[in-house]
Amino acid sequence: MEKLANNSVKGFTQIPTYTYFLFLFFFMLWSASAQQTALEDGKKYILGGIEVTGLQSYNEQTVKTYTGLRIGQPITVPGEEISSVIKKLWGLELFTNVEMYQTRIEGDKIFLELNILERPTLTNVTVYGVKKKKVEDIINDTDLKKGKKITESLIANTKSYLENKYRKQGFLNAKATIATKKDTVGVNSESMVINIKKGDKVKISEIAFEGNEKLTDKRLRKALKKTKQKKFYRFWKKSKYINDDYREDLASLVDAYAEKGYRDARVLSDTFIKVDENNIKLKIEVEEGNRYYFGDINFVGNSVYTDRQLAQVLGIKKGNVYNGVLLKKRIADDSKPDGEDITNLYQNNGYLFSNINPVEVSAVNDTIDFEIRIIEGKETFLDHVQVVGNDKTNDHVIFRELRTRPGQKYSKDNIVRTIRELGQLGFFDAEQIAPDIQNPNPNEGTVDIQYSLVEAGSSQIELQGGYGGGGFIGTLGLSFNNFSLQNIFNGEAYKPVPMGDGQTFALRLQASQAFRVYSLNFAEPWLGGKKPVRFNLSFSRTQQFATNFNERRQIEADKSRGFSITGVSAGLAKRVQWPDDFFTISHALGYQRYEFNDFSNLGLFNFGNGTSNSFTYTLGISRSSQGPNRIFPLSGSNFEITAKFTPPYSLISGKDFGAITDELDVLNNQILTLGNQQAPSLEDQAEITRLQGQVELLEEERFKWLEYYKVNFRGDWYTRIVDKLVLRTNAEFGFLGNYNNDIGNVPFERFFVGGDGLGNFQLDGREIIQLRGYENQSVTPLAANGTPAGGVIYNKFSMELRYPLTLKPSASIYALTFLEGGNAFSNFNEFNPFQLKRSAGAGLRIFMPAFGLLGIDFGYGFDSDLRPNSIGPSGWQTHFIIGQQF
């Protein structure tokens, strides 16, 4: 054979070259034709049977079903049916080998054998190199579930996913190795072992630029928002390298040039240089190009707004340095849903289908002329407005807050406002309120809106016990913020109480050996159901008993002596349209009755028996635009001015309170003289008692009807710094005045500054002002007996940086840092707004729907407080926050 082969080669090489290629071409053509003929000549049979071999875990009938072949069907062998079956079984990725054999032929019947090799089944996954709590997340993310078939693509995709996952987090050297081994637990089963080596995070040691002359390296590094080089002082923005962030930052680099007029600037190259295992250097080469200026800017296609109106919104004039980023924002600012741009100008006036496109029409030398081409489209109206997801809250409570109603013009601003209003209700998760624009019809000029809501817990329970004031204090509070009074007698509506009408019903009980407090509050936000008029009604009752400590330092209360306040108030608050519809004007009438029974140890007044009355009118003006989330506002502001008045009884009655004051001075001097004797006689002691009785009668007459006026201001502003990092700035001021200097300032309604800001059990109108870093009420003027008497004027300023850790419906958590300063004064003459008690610190807030707001603050007071013998800074103080405002 070898010889024949050699002769053949020798003879073949004597054939001319072109003849050789011609022969080869015809040979290939003949072979292809023969194969095609063989396929076409496949013989037709009737499938007599099919046997499946190689099975381990699958049922034979199941595999037969997968093939789609049926006994008795016509089949051509060889033919397309067999090829299709094999291809289909391969596509299932359940088998590593599929072969079809002919076993026998009986007449026109053919019998086939399908031999398969099953892929192994995954039984268990073990992950090394990560924390145990992260293992479940990895298994879920990669879908490595028990029973899954192990394929090459599964292993490769899992490996790729894990390495990319950690590289995105800055671990550029991350490696994942995956191995499988037989598992005796089941038939044809294997376990998988994943070993992850993240390595250290790769940091950027240097970012170098080439080709930049117009913008400095410092300015360009600043333009890289998420990609920073290592600096010892940088703690907020990390210097780890993340490729996706870096690619985004390269686009921001070009934008930095565009903002300065360099329209043609581009990144020529960027080089990744490995310094060592944990550090890299980035080298970026740029081409700056020439600086450009805006030329003529003409508007084309506008009929709704004039050129002058549009130019005013655009805010760019001929001769200004070219700024491509600014031009985009003035056309359509994607970063702000309520931005002042031309797109919003049209969309807020019903032109949903408008399209604004800036086009460069000429670029001569360094000047670029633009046409702002506008397609206004048809004026758009709302056809259907729907709300879904409200399982507890009644529809009318939601629809009355909507700023988008069927038949109205489409307005993007109204949609944004609706999201805020629904979020402020507190009944829904503000982070998940999603408006869905549906069925847009440019020809008809109509569109539908559907708001998707997720109910959030709106009721709160306060159940706590603690030790304070020398004894145990127990508190029970229930607050139902989506109450339904009209279903109060409907037994089926109790789940556990009638809900769904947006009303507020709150009950609070607090008691200890020394005091008892009862309060009840009801509020209807839409009195009558047609206008946003809020009605509020509240009742309160507090009793404070005389106390002393026994020889074992345990508190003992004498319930035969005490001080009680009974109060009732009713108010109306109406949302108004001017100056804008964020404003609310409120009116309230209140009455409180103070009753004293042998109780004069508060240090604020000198009568221990008798009664005092207070009838007040309160006028409030407020503006609240903070939102969209009431728990964690991202923007907006909230300010409130209130003025509280009592009638000027002394001016009306004409009574000479100066004579009463003079008589009190005489009596007090007599008491002081007699009391300063070294050994007062029994007659002197009796005289002191008699004089004190006269003082009490005069004091009771002086404060029979309290008269005062009280002015408060509070403002909060929320500024979004970056992402969800929010700066809250706050300013507060309060002043308590009187109509008649002979009467002086009332002993109630005062300002107590310092500490956590939580209210206490005394309902004497006092205001508890938070000033972290100081003990409770320690920045408060003192009475003659050394107890806090309260200030008649105070001011406070604070700044908080807030960042949310989670804003889920089950719990909203955010961290904060603060700077704070405030003080209280005994009279206006002492007031100095710059004489502040300063503090700084950090804290955490947790809001859970069932329990309200919980938190903790660590504050450092830099100054001494107002208590006697207070020297040096207040130092570190820990404050626990329960139920305070957000």
Residue pairs with C-beta under 8 A, 6 or more apart in sequence:
12 20
15 23
38 78
39 78
39 79
42 76
42 77
42 78
42 79
43 76
43 77
44 74
44 75
44 76
44 108
45 74
45 75
45 76
45 77
45 105
45 108
45 109
45 110
46 72
46 73
46 74
46 75
46 108
46 109
46 110
47 69
47 70
47 71
47 72
47 73
47 74
47 75
47 109
47 110
47 112
48 71
48 106
48 109
48 110
48 111
49 71
49 111
49 112
50 64
50 67
50 69
50 71
50 111
50 112
50 113
50 114
51 103
51 111
51 112
51 113
51 114
52 60
52 63
52 64
52 113
52 114
52 115
52 116
53 113
53 114
53 115
53 116
54 115
54 116
54 117
54 118
55 63
55 116
55 118
56 118
56 187
56 188
57 118
57 121
57 186
57 187
57 188
58 94
58 118
63 114
63 116
66 88
66 89
66 92
67 85
67 88
67 89
67 114
68 85
68 88
69 75
69 81
69 85
75 81
75 82
75 110
77 102
77 110
82 100
85 100
85 114
86 98
86 99
86 100
89 95
89 98
89 116
90 98
93 119
93 149
93 151
93 153
94 118
94 119
94 149
95 116
95 117
95 118
95 119
96 117
96 118
96 119
97 115
97 116
97 117
98 114
98 115
98 116
98 117
99 114
99 115
99 116
100 112
100 113
100 114
100 115
101 112
101 113
101 114
101 115
102 110
102 111
102 112
102 113
103 111
103 112
103 113
104 110
104 111
105 111
118 188
119 149
119 150
119 151
120 149
120 150
120 180
120 182
120 188
120 189
120 190
121 147
121 148
121 149
121 150
121 186
121 188
121 189
121 190
122 144
122 145
122 146
122 147
122 148
122 149
122 150
122 189
122 190
122 191
122 192
123 146
123 183
123 185
123 186
123 189
123 190
123 191
124 146
124 183
124 185
124 191
124 192
125 139
125 144
125 191
125 192
125 193
125 194
126 191
126 192
126 193
126 194
127 135
127 138
127 139
127 194
127 196
128 193
128 194
128 195
128 196
129 195
129 196
129 197
129 198
130 138
130 196
130 198
138 144
138 162
138 194
139 145
141 161
141 165
142 157
142 158
142 161
142 162
144 154
144 158
144 192
148 154
150 180
150 190
150 192
155 178
155 180
158 176
158 178
158 194
159 176
159 177
159 178
162 174
162 176
162 194
162 196
163 174
163 175
163 176
165 174
166 174
166 196
166 198
167 174
167 242
167 243
168 242
168 243
168 244
169 201
169 240
169 242
170 201
170 202
170 203
170 238
170 240
170 241
170 242
171 198
171 199
171 200
171 201
171 202
172 199
172 202
172 241
172 280
173 197
173 198
173 199
173 200
173 202
173 277
174 196
174 197
174 198
174 199
175 196
175 197
175 199
176 194
176 195
176 196
176 197
177 194
177 195
178 192
178 193
178 194
178 195
179 192
179 193
179 195
180 190
180 191
180 192
180 193
181 190
181 191
181 193
182 189
182 190
183 189
183 190
183 191
199 277
200 277
200 278
201 240
201 278
202 240
202 241
202 277
202 278
202 279
202 280
203 230
203 239
203 240
203 241
203 278
203 279
203 280
204 227
204 228
204 229
204 230
204 239
204 240
204 241
204 279
204 280
204 281
204 282
205 229
205 230
205 275
205 279
205 280
205 281
206 229
206 281
206 282
207 217
207 221
207 224
207 227
207 228
207 229
207 281
207 282
207 284
208 217
208 281
208 282
208 283
208 284
209 217
209 220
209 283
209 284
209 285
209 286
210 283
210 284
210 285
210 286
211 268
211 285
211 286
211 287
211 288
212 220
212 286
212 288
213 288
214 257
214 260
214 262
214 288
214 291
215 256
215 257
215 260
215 288
219 256
220 253
220 256
220 284
220 286
221 228
221 229
222 256
223 249
223 252
223 253
223 255
223 256
224 246
224 249
224 252
224 253
225 249
225 252
226 237
226 242
226 245
226 246
226 248
226 249
227 241
227 242
227 245
227 246
227 249
227 282
228 234
228 237
228 238
228 239
229 239
229 282
230 239
230 279
231 239
241 280
241 282
246 282
250 267
250 270
250 284
253 267
253 284
253 286
254 265
254 266
254 267
255 324
255 325
257 265
257 286
257 288
257 289
258 265
258 322
258 323
258 324
258 325
259 323
259 324
259 325
259 326
260 291
260 321
260 323
261 291
261 292
261 293
261 321
261 322
261 323
262 288
262 289
262 290
262 291
262 292
263 289
263 292
263 322
263 324
263 368
264 287
264 289
264 290
265 286
265 287
265 288
265 289
266 286
266 287
266 289
267 284
267 285
267 286
268 285
268 286
268 287
269 284
269 285
270 282
270 283
270 284
270 285
271 282
271 283
271 284
271 285
272 280
272 282
273 280
273 281
273 282
273 283
274 280
275 281
290 366
291 321
291 322
291 366
292 321
292 322
292 363
292 366
292 367
292 368
293 319
293 320
293 321
293 322
293 366
293 367
293 368
294 316
294 317
294 318
294 319
294 320
294 321
294 322
294 367
294 368
294 370
295 318
295 362
295 364
295 367
295 368
295 369
295 370
296 318
296 369
296 370
297 311
297 314
297 316
297 318
297 369
297 370
297 371
297 372
298 307
298 369
298 370
298 371
298 372
299 307
299 310
299 311
299 371
299 372
299 374
300 371
300 372
300 373
300 374
301 373
301 374
301 375
301 376
302 310
302 374
302 376
303 376
304 346
304 349
304 351
304 376
305 345
305 346
310 342
310 345
310 372
313 330
313 340
313 341
313 342
313 345
314 330
314 331
314 342
314 372
315 330
316 323
316 326
316 327
316 330
322 368
327 358
327 370
329 335
329 339
329 341
330 341
330 342
331 341
331 342
331 343
331 356
331 357
331 358
331 372
332 339
332 341
332 342
332 343
332 344
332 356
333 339
333 340
333 341
333 343
333 344
337 412
337 416
338 344
338 412
338 413
338 416
342 356
342 372
342 374
343 354
343 356
344 412
344 413
346 354
346 356
346 374
346 376
347 354
347 410
347 411
347 412
348 411
348 412
348 413
348 414
349 409
349 411
350 379
350 380
350 381
350 409
350 410
350 411
351 376
351 377
351 379
351 380
351 410
352 377
352 380
352 410
352 437
352 440
352 447
353 375
353 377
353 378
353 380
353 440
353 442
353 445
354 374
354 375
354 376
354 377
355 374
355 375
355 377
356 372
356 373
356 374
357 372
357 373
357 374
358 370
358 371
358 372
358 373
359 370
359 371
359 372
359 373
360 368
360 369
360 370
361 369
361 370
361 371
362 368
362 369
363 369
377 442
378 442
378 443
378 444
378 445
379 409
379 445
380 409
380 410
380 445
380 446
380 447
381 407
381 408
381 409
381 410
381 445
381 446
381 447
382 404
382 405
382 406
382 407
382 408
382 409
382 410
382 446
382 447
382 448
382 449
383 406
383 439
383 446
383 447
383 448
384 406
384 439
384 448
384 449
385 402
385 404
385 405
385 406
385 448
385 449
385 450
385 451
386 448
386 449
386 450
386 451
387 395
387 398
387 399
387 402
387 450
387 451
387 453
388 450
388 451
388 452
388 453
389 428
389 452
389 453
389 454
389 455
390 398
390 427
390 428
390 453
390 455
391 455
392 427
392 455
392 458
392 482
392 499
392 500
393 425
393 427
393 428
393 455
393 482
393 499
393 500
393 502
394 484
394 500
394 501
394 502
396 529
397 425
397 427
397 482
397 500
397 501
397 502
398 422
398 451
398 453
400 526
400 529
400 532
401 418
401 421
401 422
401 425
402 418
402 421
402 451
403 411
403 414
403 415
403 417
403 418
403 421
404 411
404 414
404 415
404 418
404 449
408 414
410 447
415 435
415 449
418 435
418 451
419 430
419 433
419 435
419 627
419 628
420 625
420 627
420 628
420 636
422 428
422 430
422 433
422 451
422 453
423 430
423 433
423 627
423 628
423 629
423 630
424 624
424 627
424 628
424 630
425 502
426 456
426 458
426 481
426 630
427 455
427 456
427 458
427 481
427 482
427 502
428 453
428 454
428 455
428 456
429 453
429 454
429 455
429 456
429 808
429 809
430 627
430 628
430 629
430 630
430 631
430 807
431 629
431 807
431 808
432 452
432 453
432 454
432 809
433 451
433 452
433 453
433 454
433 628
434 451
434 452
435 449
435 450
435 451
435 452
436 449
436 450
436 451
436 452
437 447
437 448
437 449
438 447
438 448
438 449
438 450
439 446
439 447
439 448
440 446
440 447
441 447
454 809
456 809
456 849
457 809
457 848
457 849
457 850
458 480
458 481
458 482
458 499
458 849
459 478
459 479
459 480
459 481
459 482
459 497
459 499
459 849
459 850
460 477
460 478
460 479
460 481
460 849
460 850
460 851
460 852
461 477
461 478
461 479
461 850
461 851
462 475
462 476
462 477
462 478
462 479
462 508
462 851
462 852
462 882
462 883
463 475
463 476
463 477
464 474
464 475
464 882
465 472
465 473
465 474
465 475
466 472
466 473
467 473
468 512
469 512
469 514
469 515
469 555
470 514
470 547
470 549
470 554
470 555
471 512
471 513
471 514
471 554
471 555
472 512
472 513
473 510
473 511
473 512
473 761
474 510
474 511
474 512
475 508
475 509
475 510
476 508
476 509
476 510
477 506
477 507
477 508
477 509
477 883
478 506
478 507
478 508
479 504
479 505
479 506
479 507
479 852
480 497
480 499
480 504
480 505
480 506
481 504
482 499
482 500
482 501
482 502
482 503
483 497
483 498
483 499
483 501
483 502
483 503
483 504
483 505
484 493
484 498
484 499
484 500
484 501
484 503
485 498
485 501
485 503
485 505
485 522
485 524
486 498
486 501
487 493
487 498
487 500
487 501
488 498
490 498
493 499
497 505
502 525
502 526
503 522
503 523
503 524
503 525
504 521
504 522
504 523
504 525
505 521
505 522
506 519
506 520
506 521
506 522
507 519
507 520
507 521
508 517
508 518
508 519
509 517
509 518
510 516
510 517
510 761
511 517
512 761
513 545
513 547
513 555
513 556
513 557
514 544
514 545
514 547
514 555
514 557
515 542
515 543
515 544
515 545
515 761
515 762
516 542
516 543
517 540
517 541
517 542
517 543
517 761
517 763
518 539
518 540
518 541
518 542
519 538
519 539
519 540
519 541
519 763
520 538
520 539
520 540
521 536
521 537
521 538
521 539
522 536
522 537
522 538
523 534
523 535
523 536
523 537
524 534
524 535
525 532
525 534
526 532
526 533
526 534
527 533
527 534
527 535
527 572
531 574
532 574
532 575
533 572
533 573
533 574
533 575
534 571
534 572
534 573
534 574
534 586
535 570
535 571
535 572
536 569
536 570
536 571
536 572
536 573
536 588
537 569
537 570
538 567
538 568
538 569
538 570
539 567
539 568
540 565
540 566
540 567
540 568
540 763
541 564
541 565
541 566
541 567
542 564
542 565
542 761
542 762
542 763
543 562
543 563
543 564
544 562
544 563
544 564
544 599
544 761
544 762
545 557
545 558
545 559
545 561
545 562
546 557
546 558
546 561
546 562
546 598
546 599
546 601
547 555
547 556
547 557
547 558
548 555
548 556
548 558
549 555
549 556
550 556
560 597
560 598
561 597
561 598
561 599
562 597
562 599
563 594
563 595
563 596
563 597
563 599
563 602
564 594
564 595
565 592
565 593
565 594
565 595
565 763
565 764
566 592
566 593
566 595
567 590
567 591
567 592
567 593
567 763
568 590
568 591
569 588
569 589
569 590
569 591
570 588
570 589
570 590
571 586
571 587
571 588
571 589
571 618
572 586
572 587
572 588
573 584
573 585
573 586
573 587
573 620
574 584
574 585
574 586
575 581
575 583
575 584
576 583
576 584
576 585
580 623
582 623
582 624
582 625
583 621
583 622
583 623
584 620
584 621
584 622
584 623
584 624
585 619
585 620
585 621
586 618
586 619
586 620
586 621
586 622
587 617
587 618
587 619
587 620
588 616
588 617
588 618
588 620
589 615
589 616
589 617
589 618
590 614
590 615
590 616
590 618
591 613
591 614
591 615
591 616
592 613
592 614
592 616
592 763
592 765
593 611
593 612
593 613
593 614
594 611
594 612
594 613
594 614
594 748
594 764
595 611
596 607
596 608
596 609
596 610
596 611
596 612
597 608
597 609
598 608
598 609
599 608
599 609
600 606
600 607
600 608
600 696
601 608
601 785
602 747
602 783
602 787
603 783
603 784
603 785
603 786
603 787
603 789
604 747
604 748
604 783
604 789
604 790
605 699
605 703
605 747
606 695
606 696
606 699
607 695
607 696
607 697
607 699
607 700
607 703
608 696
609 696
609 700
610 696
610 697
610 700
611 700
611 704
612 700
612 703
612 704
612 705
612 706
613 704
613 705
613 706
614 646
614 705
614 706
614 748
614 765
615 646
615 647
615 705
616 644
616 645
616 646
617 644
617 645
617 646
618 642
618 643
618 644
618 645
619 642
619 643
619 645
620 640
620 641
620 642
620 643
621 640
621 641
621 642
622 638
622 639
622 640
622 641
623 637
623 638
623 639
623 640
624 636
624 637
624 638
625 636
625 637
625 638
626 633
626 635
626 636
626 637
626 638
626 716
626 718
627 633
627 634
627 635
627 636
628 634
629 807
629 812
630 886
631 807
631 812
631 847
631 886
632 724
632 726
632 802
632 804
632 807
632 812
632 814
632 886
633 718
633 726
633 728
633 886
634 718
634 720
634 724
634 726
635 718
635 719
635 720
635 726
636 718
637 715
637 716
637 717
637 718
638 715
638 716
639 713
639 714
639 715
639 716
640 712
640 713
640 714
640 715
641 711
641 712
641 713
642 710
642 711
642 712
643 709
643 710
643 711
643 712
644 708
644 709
644 710
644 711
644 712
644 749
645 709
645 710
646 705
646 706
646 707
646 708
646 709
647 705
647 707
648 707
648 739
648 740
649 705
649 707
650 657
650 707
650 739
650 740
650 742
650 743
651 739
651 740
656 742
657 702
657 740
657 742
657 743
658 742
660 698
660 701
660 702
660 742
661 702
661 742
661 743
661 744
663 698
664 695
664 698
664 699
664 702
667 691
667 694
667 695
667 698
668 695
670 691
671 688
671 691
671 692
671 695
674 680
674 684
674 687
674 688
674 691
675 688
677 684
680 688
702 743
703 743
703 746
703 747
706 746
706 748
706 749
707 738
707 739
707 740
707 743
707 746
708 736
708 737
708 738
708 739
708 745
708 746
708 749
709 736
709 737
709 738
709 739
710 734
710 735
710 736
710 737
710 749
711 734
711 735
711 737
712 732
712 733
712 734
712 735
712 767
713 731
713 732
713 733
713 734
714 730
714 731
714 732
714 733
715 730
715 731
715 732
716 728
716 729
716 730
717 728
717 729
717 730
718 726
718 727
718 728
719 726
719 727
719 728
719 729
720 726
721 727
721 801
724 803
724 804
725 801
725 802
725 803
726 801
726 802
726 803
727 799
727 800
727 801
727 802
728 798
728 799
728 800
728 801
728 802
729 798
729 799
729 800
730 796
730 797
730 798
730 799
730 800
731 795
731 796
731 797
732 769
732 794
732 795
732 796
732 797
732 822
733 794
733 795
733 796
734 751
734 767
734 769
734 793
734 794
734 795
735 792
735 793
735 828
736 745
736 746
736 749
736 750
736 751
736 792
736 793
737 745
737 792
737 828
738 744
738 745
738 746
745 792
747 789
748 764
748 765
748 766
749 764
749 765
749 766
749 767
750 765
750 766
750 767
750 789
750 790
750 791
750 792
751 766
751 767
751 769
751 780
751 790
751 791
751 792
751 793
751 794
751 824
752 766
752 767
752 768
752 769
752 777
752 780
752 788
752 790
752 791
752 824
753 769
753 771
753 777
753 779
753 780
753 791
753 794
753 796
753 822
753 823
753 824
754 769
754 771
754 774
754 775
754 776
754 777
754 778
754 779
754 780
754 837
754 865
755 768
755 770
755 771
755 772
755 774
755 775
755 776
755 777
755 778
755 877
755 879
756 770
756 772
756 776
756 857
756 879
756 880
756 881
756 884
757 768
757 769
757 770
757 771
757 881
757 884
758 768
758 881
758 882
758 883
758 884
759 768
760 768
766 790
768 777
769 794
769 796
769 822
769 824
770 884
771 779
771 796
771 820
771 822
771 837
771 839
772 818
772 820
772 839
772 841
772 843
772 857
772 859
772 877
772 879
773 820
773 838
773 839
773 840
773 841
773 859
773 860
773 861
773 862
773 874
773 876
773 877
774 837
774 839
774 859
774 861
774 865
774 874
774 877
775 865
775 874
775 877
777 788
778 865
778 866
778 867
778 870
778 874
779 822
779 823
779 824
779 837
779 865
779 866
780 788
780 789
780 790
780 791
780 824
780 866
781 788
781 789
781 790
781 791
781 824
781 825
781 826
781 866
782 788
782 789
782 866
782 867
782 868
783 789
786 868
789 826
790 824
791 824
791 825
791 826
792 825
792 826
792 827
792 828
793 824
793 825
793 827
793 828
793 831
794 822
794 823
794 824
794 825
795 822
795 823
795 831
795 833
796 820
796 821
796 822
796 823
797 820
797 821
797 822
797 836
798 818
798 819
798 820
798 821
798 822
799 818
799 819
799 820
800 816
800 817
800 818
801 816
801 817
801 818
802 814
802 815
802 816
803 814
803 815
803 816
804 812
804 813
804 814
805 813
805 814
805 815
806 812
806 813
807 814
809 849
810 848
810 849
811 846
811 847
811 848
812 845
812 846
812 847
813 844
813 845
813 846
813 847
814 844
814 845
815 842
815 843
815 844
815 845
816 842
816 843
816 844
816 845
817 840
817 841
817 842
817 843
818 839
818 840
818 841
818 842
818 843
818 857
818 859
819 838
819 839
819 840
820 838
820 839
820 840
820 859
821 836
821 837
821 838
821 839
822 836
822 837
823 832
823 835
823 836
823 837
824 866
825 831
825 832
836 863
837 861
837 862
837 863
837 865
837 874
838 861
838 862
838 863
839 859
839 860
839 861
839 862
839 874
840 859
840 860
840 862
841 857
841 858
841 859
841 860
842 857
842 858
843 855
843 856
843 857
843 858
843 859
843 879
843 881
844 855
844 856
845 853
845 854
845 855
845 881
845 886
846 853
846 854
846 855
847 853
847 854
847 886
848 854
852 882
852 883
853 881
853 882
853 883
853 884
853 885
853 886
854 881
854 882
855 880
855 881
855 882
855 884
856 878
856 879
856 880
856 881
857 878
857 879
857 881
858 876
858 877
858 878
858 879
859 876
859 877
859 879
860 873
860 874
860 875
860 876
860 877
861 873
861 874
861 875
861 877
862 873
862 874
863 873
863 874
864 870
864 871
864 872
864 873
864 874
865 874
